[in-house]
C-alpha cells in the first residue's frame, strides 16, 4: 500500500466484514468519507433497483428522517449524499476537518441503519422514471443508449442505470432493503477516508491525528452497530449472481429515428478491457492518439474536423465505462444527416490505419506526456483521494498510488500501443449506431 493505513476483511461488531482504508492528506481542510457496498446495477434483480436503493440511503435512518439529515448537514457545513453505480452503492460525506468524527458517524449510520422510508423510495423511483423520459427527449442520449445496447446486450450495461419505467413502478422500500442487505451480507462494508484530521490534546495544540487514530474511532463506531439478522445470518454466504456476458446485438449497423430538425449523431466502437487488464494503460495512450485528450488534437479530430470539416468536435474514449466489466472504445461525431456516411467512413478508415499501420513514436510520446501531466490533478483534494482509495479497493489495482500510475505509463511504448490496438480493435465486429432526424 502506498500511504495511509488499511484494515481489510475484518469482522467488526455485528458487521459481517469491514474493509477500511485511511489516508492523511496534509493541508487539506476537508475530510472525505466514502462508505459503500459492492454489487451495483450489474447484479440487481430489478432494473433500477441499485439506483433507487443508493439514493434512498440518505432519505432516512432509524434515528432520523431526511429533513433532519439535511438540517444536520447544513449545520456542519457538510455535503452528505448517496448514490449508486453499476458496481456499488453507498454514501459520501465531505466535512470540514474539525468535524471528521461526525463525518465518520454519518457515513456509518447511513450504511448500517437505513430506514428506507416507503414514501421516499417511491419518490426516488418516480424521479428516476422522469430522468428516463428526459434521456429519451435528448437525441444524442437516445442514440447513445441504443449504442450501449448494441454493444453490451444482454449485460446490465446495455440499459440505463435508471432501469426501465415498468420496473421502477414496482420498486419500493422492500426491494431497496432486500437489495442493500443482500449486498452487505455478501461483500461487507467498505469505508475510505482521506483528509487532514487536525490535531488533538495538549496545551500547544497537541499532536496530529494520524490514520491509526481514525481507524480506531471507526472501529468504535462499528461495534455499536445494532445487530441485524439479515447481515449476520448471511455474512459471506449470500449469493450474488454474475452478470450476463456482454454479447451485443447481431447487426453491425443500427439506425435510430430522431425528431425532425436535429443533427445526426454517430457512435462507433467496440468492447475493450476491464480496469485491471494489463493493456489498460496502452489503450489509454491509444485513446489520446486517436483524440481523447483535451482540446481538438488527435487523429480523428484532425481528419473529421480539420481536414473534412464534418463536425466541430469529435469525442473519443478507449476505455469508457471500464471497471469490473469491459469498457469500450467509442467515437462520437455530431454531424449533418447529409454527411453522416462520410463521417463514418473517416472514422473506420482511421481505426483501420491504427491497426494496420501502427502509430508513430512522436504520437506515443506526446500522448504519454499528456497523461503523466494530467495525473497529479486527480490527487489534489481530500475528496479525490477518498474516491481513489475506493477505486483501488473496488478494482483491485493501486489507483491511489501515483508511483504505480507513473511507472505503468512510462512503460508504454509504440510496440505496446500497436499490440493493444490489434488485440482489441476488431474491425470486423465494429458496431455503429446512427441517430438520424426524420424529414419534416
VENLINWO-V848906 format. One record per residue. N is the residue number from 0. RES is the residue in one letter. PSI is psi in whole degrees, 0 to 359 (999 if undefined). Layout:
N/RES/PSI, N/RES/PSI
//
This chain:
0/X/142, 1/X/101, 2/X/153, 3/X/188, 4/X/161, 5/X/139, 6/X/122, 7/X/138, 8/X/36, 9/X/134, 10/X/125, 11/X/122, 12/X/231, 13/X/1, 14/X/140, 15/X/324, 16/X/138, 17/X/133, 18/X/127, 19/X/133, 20/X/131, 21/X/137, 22/X/126, 23/X/128, 24/X/97, 25/X/137, 26/X/352, 27/X/119, 28/X/1, 29/X/146, 30/X/127, 31/X/130, 32/X/132, 33/X/123, 34/X/127, 35/X/163, 36/X/145, 37/X/167, 38/X/281, 39/X/193, 40/X/342, 41/X/344, 42/X/14, 43/X/152, 44/X/330, 45/X/127, 46/X/129, 47/X/352, 48/X/318, 49/X/316, 50/X/311, 51/X/320, 52/X/313, 53/X/314, 54/X/328, 55/X/346, 56/X/321, 57/X/11, 58/X/0, 59/X/144, 60/X/177, 61/X/345, 62/X/333, 63/X/157, 64/X/181, 65/X/331, 66/X/318, 67/X/323, 68/X/316, 69/X/318, 70/X/316, 71/X/322, 72/X/316, 73/X/320, 74/X/326, 75/X/350, 76/X/33, 77/X/160, 78/X/112, 79/X/125, 80/X/162, 81/X/154, 82/X/184, 83/X/159, 84/X/188, 85/X/347, 86/X/349, 87/X/166, 88/X/150, 89/X/196, 90/X/151, 91/X/138, 92/X/118, 93/X/122, 94/X/156, 95/X/149, 96/X/324, 97/X/341, 98/X/31, 99/X/327, 100/X/315, 101/X/324, 102/X/316, 103/X/318, 104/X/316, 105/X/314, 106/X/315, 107/X/316, 108/X/316, 109/X/322, 110/X/331, 111/X/344, 112/X/39, 113/X/143, 114/X/341, 115/X/64, 116/X/132, 117/X/314, 118/X/318, 119/X/324, 120/X/317, 121/X/321, 122/X/318, 123/X/322, 124/X/319, 125/X/323, 126/X/316, 127/X/322, 128/X/322, 129/X/323, 130/X/321, 131/X/316, 132/X/319, 133/X/320, 134/X/320, 135/X/337, 136/X/352, 137/X/111, 138/X/318, 139/X/316, 140/X/320, 141/X/316, 142/X/320, 143/X/322, 144/X/321, 145/X/324, 146/X/319, 147/X/319, 148/X/320, 149/X/325, 150/X/317, 151/X/342, 152/X/135, 153/X/16, 154/X/149, 155/X/335, 156/X/355, 157/X/353, 158/X/164, 159/X/154, 160/X/332, 161/X/348, 162/X/233, 163/X/156, 164/X/322, 165/X/316, 166/X/320, 167/X/328, 168/X/335, 169/X/356, 170/X/133, 171/X/197, 172/X/320, 173/X/316, 174/X/323, 175/X/314, 176/X/317, 177/X/317, 178/X/316, 179/X/314, 180/X/321, 181/X/316, 182/X/319, 183/X/319, 184/X/325, 185/X/317, 186/X/353, 187/X/187, 188/X/137, 189/X/133, 190/X/127, 191/X/141, 192/X/135, 193/X/143, 194/X/186, 195/X/117, 196/X/5, 197/X/203, 198/X/158, 199/X/147, 200/X/153, 201/X/148, 202/X/337, 203/X/20, 204/X/350, 205/X/193, 206/X/159, 207/X/139, 208/X/124, 209/X/180, 210/X/323, 211/X/323, 212/X/321, 213/X/316, 214/X/317, 215/X/319, 216/X/321, 217/X/318, 218/X/319, 219/X/316, 220/X/317, 221/X/333, 222/X/343, 223/X/358, 224/X/128, 225/X/144, 226/X/130, 227/X/117, 228/X/329, 229/X/331, 230/X/306, 231/X/324, 232/X/329, 233/X/12, 234/X/119, 235/X/357, 236/X/348, 237/X/126, 238/X/135, 239/X/112, 240/X/143, 241/X/142, 242/X/157, 243/X/147, 244/X/140, 245/X/105, 246/X/328, 247/X/165, 248/X/152, 249/X/327, 250/X/143, 251/X/335, 252/X/140, 253/X/139, 254/X/137, 255/X/123, 256/X/129, 257/X/161, 258/X/154, 259/X/152, 260/X/350, 261/X/169, 262/X/174, 263/X/148, 264/X/121, 265/X/125, 266/X/132, 267/X/143, 268/X/194, 269/X/166, 270/X/146, 271/X/255, 272/X/165, 273/X/173, 274/X/325, 275/X/7, 276/X/143, 277/X/334, 278/X/3, 279/X/310, 280/X/327, 281/X/322, 282/X/328, 283/X/317, 284/X/316, 285/X/320, 286/X/319, 287/X/319, 288/X/320, 289/X/335, 290/X/20, 291/X/356, 292/X/180, 293/X/151, 294/X/212, 295/X/25, 296/X/165, 297/X/162, 298/X/314, 299/X/313, 300/X/321, 301/X/319, 302/X/309, 303/X/320, 304/X/304, 305/X/312, 306/X/318, 307/X/350, 308/X/39, 309/X/342, 310/X/155, 311/X/321, 312/X/157, 313/X/132, 314/X/135, 315/X/136, 316/X/134, 317/X/342, 318/X/34, 319/X/127, 320/X/6, 321/X/130, 322/X/237, 323/X/333, 324/X/170, 325/X/139, 326/X/196, 327/X/145, 328/X/125, 329/X/133, 330/X/127, 331/X/134, 332/X/126, 333/X/118, 334/X/181, 335/X/154, 336/X/329, 337/X/344, 338/X/9, 339/X/325, 340/X/321, 341/X/320, 342/X/318, 343/X/317, 344/X/319, 345/X/319, 346/X/310, 347/X/324, 348/X/321, 349/X/322, 350/X/320, 351/X/321, 352/X/317, 353/X/316, 354/X/317, 355/X/325, 356/X/344, 357/X/195, 358/X/163, 359/X/155, 360/X/324, 361/X/324, 362/X/316, 363/X/317, 364/X/315, 365/X/319, 366/X/318, 367/X/318, 368/X/322, 369/X/314, 370/X/321, 371/X/322, 372/X/331, 373/X/330, 374/X/316, 375/X/334, 376/X/351, 377/X/356, 378/X/38, 379/X/331, 380/X/162, 381/X/323, 382/X/316, 383/X/318, 384/X/319, 385/X/320, 386/X/318, 387/X/321, 388/X/319, 389/X/317, 390/X/321, 391/X/319, 392/X/322, 393/X/318, 394/X/352, 395/X/26, 396/X/147, 397/X/65, 398/X/334, 399/X/358, 400/X/105, 401/X/329, 402/X/321, 403/X/313, 404/X/316, 405/X/314, 406/X/319, 407/X/316, 408/X/319, 409/X/338, 410/X/353, 411/X/121, 412/X/189, 413/X/315, 414/X/318, 415/X/320, 416/X/315, 417/X/318, 418/X/318, 419/X/319, 420/X/317, 421/X/333, 422/X/326, 423/X/350, 424/X/98, 425/X/100, 426/X/333, 427/X/338, 428/X/15, 429/X/133, 430/X/140, 431/X/127, 432/X/130, 433/X/125, 434/X/121, 435/X/128, 436/X/141, 437/X/152, 438/X/136, 439/X/999
//
